[in-house]
Amino acid sequence: MKTTGSRLMNYAKDNGDYLSITLSCIDTPHNLKPIADVFVIYKVNWHNLSDRLPHFDELPPDVVS
């Protein structure tokens, strides 16, 4: 049997404070706030990025993918 899946989170390589969680896996109320936009080179044309967040074409260099 073949199984497939996708990552639900990413950690910083140095076990620092960075943790990326796929928002679709959270099903309870939360007060999380975004800290960056990642993979922006793949975004759809109609999505506008926030000027208040840093943008990365891919994952930031210190994040394990």
C-alpha atoms as a printed R data frame, in Angstrom:
   type eleno elety resid chain resno      x      y      z
1  ATOM     1    CA   MET     A     1  0.000  0.000  0.000
2  ATOM     2    CA   LYS     A     2  1.277  3.457 -0.890
3  ATOM     3    CA   THR     A     3  0.813  6.342  1.498
4  ATOM     4    CA   THR     A     4  1.369 10.002  0.889
5  ATOM     5    CA   GLY     A     5  1.311 13.051  3.084
6  ATOM     6    CA   SER     A     6  2.558 16.528  3.614
7  ATOM     7    CA   ARG     A     7  4.419 18.216  6.412
8  ATOM     8    CA   LEU     A     8  2.352 19.892  9.099
9  ATOM     9    CA   MET     A     9  5.233 21.891 10.575
10 ATOM    10    CA   ASN     A    10  8.826 23.038 10.106
11 ATOM    11    CA   TYR     A    11 11.406 23.817 12.794
12 ATOM    12    CA   ALA     A    12 14.487 26.024 12.717
13 ATOM    13    CA   LYS     A    13 17.681 24.067 12.032
14 ATOM    14    CA   ASP     A    14 19.248 25.280 15.270
15 ATOM    15    CA   ASN     A    15 16.145 24.427 17.353
16 ATOM    16    CA   GLY     A    16 15.586 28.172 17.750
17 ATOM    17    CA   ASP     A    17 12.292 29.958 18.199
18 ATOM    18    CA   TYR     A    18 11.024 29.456 14.629
19 ATOM    19    CA   LEU     A    19  8.137 27.044 14.146
20 ATOM    20    CA   SER     A    20  5.934 27.001 11.063
21 ATOM    21    CA   ILE     A    21  2.559 25.277 11.428
22 ATOM    22    CA   THR     A    22  0.149 24.581  8.598
23 ATOM    23    CA   LEU     A    23 -2.880 26.588  9.655
24 ATOM    24    CA   SER     A    24 -5.318 24.084  8.192
25 ATOM    25    CA   CYS     A    25 -4.358 21.563 10.894
26 ATOM    26    CA   ILE     A    26 -5.594 23.844 13.717
27 ATOM    27    CA   ASP     A    27 -9.268 23.335 14.519
28 ATOM    28    CA   THR     A    28 -9.642 25.363 17.711
29 ATOM    29    CA   PRO     A    29 -9.709 29.135 18.306
30 ATOM    30    CA   HIS     A    30 -6.234 30.674 18.567
31 ATOM    31    CA   ASN     A    31 -4.473 34.023 18.815
32 ATOM    32    CA   LEU     A    32 -1.566 33.203 16.493
33 ATOM    33    CA   LYS     A    33 -0.236 35.986 14.303
34 ATOM    34    CA   PRO     A    34  1.815 35.595 11.110
35 ATOM    35    CA   ILE     A    35  5.476 36.620 11.256
36 ATOM    36    CA   ALA     A    36  6.512 36.143  7.607
37 ATOM    37    CA   ASP     A    37  5.298 35.292  4.113
38 ATOM    38    CA   VAL     A    38  7.141 32.317  2.591
39 ATOM    39    CA   PHE     A    39  7.205 30.835 -0.932
40 ATOM    40    CA   VAL     A    40  6.060 34.191 -2.300
41 ATOM    41    CA   ILE     A    41  7.430 33.396 -5.777
42 ATOM    42    CA   TYR     A    42  4.588 30.856 -6.064
43 ATOM    43    CA   LYS     A    43  1.757 33.086 -4.848
44 ATOM    44    CA   VAL     A    44 -1.283 33.705 -7.007
45 ATOM    45    CA   ASN     A    45 -1.505 37.098 -8.684
46 ATOM    46    CA   TRP     A    46 -4.650 38.149 -6.828
47 ATOM    47    CA   HIS     A    47 -3.153 37.677 -3.334
48 ATOM    48    CA   ASN     A    48 -1.663 40.858 -1.845
49 ATOM    49    CA   LEU     A    49  1.240 40.514  0.567
50 ATOM    50    CA   SER     A    50  1.389 42.504  3.779
51 ATOM    51    CA   ASP     A    51  3.951 45.308  3.909
52 ATOM    52    CA   ARG     A    52  4.318 44.639  7.657
53 ATOM    53    CA   LEU     A    53  5.783 41.137  7.253
54 ATOM    54    CA   PRO     A    54  9.126 39.999  5.823
55 ATOM    55    CA   HIS     A    55  8.839 38.075  2.533
56 ATOM    56    CA   PHE     A    56 10.866 35.048  1.455
57 ATOM    57    CA   ASP     A    57 10.901 33.469 -2.026
58 ATOM    58    CA   GLU     A    58 11.402 30.063 -0.396
59 ATOM    59    CA   LEU     A    59 11.776 28.974  3.228
60 ATOM    60    CA   PRO     A    60 14.112 31.209  5.244
61 ATOM    61    CA   PRO     A    61 17.668 29.802  5.257
62 ATOM    62    CA   ASP     A    62 17.560 28.827  8.935
63 ATOM    63    CA   VAL     A    63 14.456 26.617  8.569
64 ATOM    64    CA   VAL     A    64 14.541 22.852  8.053
65 ATOM    65    CA   SER     A    65 12.369 21.817  5.128
